[in-house]
Amino acid sequence: MGLFSSTKSKKIKPAKAVNGSIQLPGDKSISHRYAMLGAIAEGRTEIHFFSSSADCESTLACLGKLGVSVERKENVVTFDGVGLRGLRSPREVLDAGNSGSTMRMLTGILAGQPFRSVIRGDASLSRRPMQRVIDPLARMGARIKSAEEARPPLEIEGGALQPIHYELPVASAQVKSAVLFAGLYADGETEVVEPMATRDHTEIALEQMGVEIGRHRQTVSVRGPARLQGTTVHIPGDISSAAFFLAAALLVPQSNLVIQNIGLNPTRTAILDLLSPMGGDIRVLNVERLHGELIGDLHAESSRLEGGEIPPGLIPRLIDELPVLAVLGTQTEKGLSFRGAAELRVKESDRLAAVAENLRRMGAEVEESADGLRVAGRQALRGAEVESYGDHRIAMAFAVAALVAQGTTLIRGSDCVDVSFPGFFDVLARVT
Ligand code: S3P
């Protein structure tokens, strides 16, 4: 697929205001989990507002190759689960595309299968580290081969698994999920200890499907072999996509924006915890709990933002929002800095380097360290040619930068936004 050899570019002009009321695609993280878990459940699963992302499309395509017949009508995905032991040996290589979540989490399920499977990804995913899932899954009894330095593709020889007690060396919801998914197949109790709390959509989805989950402090446990019940679920809007619009509304003068039905799971809302005390005029309205997840509307207006340092404890809960927060930092009074985010170097691109380079092209001052960035405040950005580096969150973060710059910005490789948010530029055009 040509997404990342793309030469498509997008021109963005400064905005006078960001106004309106918008609804964003369903959460990508939650959609992946219900698709994978519904596949190994018993009975029918119906997922409403399933994410329109290319990443979640990759997950559905892999499940199709494993023998799950998925029906999709607009944003509703429906299928009959095949049960814990019902997946079929794939005749072809599974393709995770650009999606780290698909590769890492599905590997947890594949580790429990009595067959061999191979999963690969695009050029960006092929550079990303997989040792973090290979280690625990190998300890559980799976045999996993990889390319050099534990990079994809992965060849997984699954089979009977033993439960483990595993202390995650990195705070990663994908790895936590992979081990819990494998734990569904192991005979006994699998325990995962997190160094810092990460998103808990896997735990919630499992509970919704009738699996008992142990949660004590930083330890999550599951007892296998488990039985999952198919379910009907409504996926909340993706707060990581909302982050770009929130930032735009706060930064552009005269803005007044409502974002409806957004997921407000506290393990994902650190961006709100950070921006509100800095002066961000963000109101959370109509909050309710839906299928175990909090959901509500966000209302944001132009604000004078103080800036400051992002506490390291917040980092895992706003990891995907850091690129746009760095952009936002240039427009704060005191600037913005953070450390403890070395993980950003192994995302879809090296996000620390990508953000620093693009900000410099727009005339901003930025200091890059091994695990963080420091941007000065009150900086005038100027329109420039920037690169997406094939990374959706970089393309969207710099679309926001372009709204507050002087002159036009050209984002090269802009169509990678489809990875998480097809239609992003149309929604942006509608509100600006
Ligand atoms: C995700 C977890 C995070 C995040 C990614 C989605 C998930 O990755 O960056 O976009 O759905 O579990 P890590 O688990 O690698 O931190």
Boltz pocket constraint, residues with backbone or C-beta under 6 A from the ligand:
constraints:
  - pocket:
      binder: B
      contacts: [[A, 28], [A, 29], [A, 30], [A, 101], [A, 171], [A, 172], [A, 173], [A, 174], [A, 175], [A, 177], [A, 199], [A, 319], [A, 320], [A, 343]]
      max_distance: 6.0
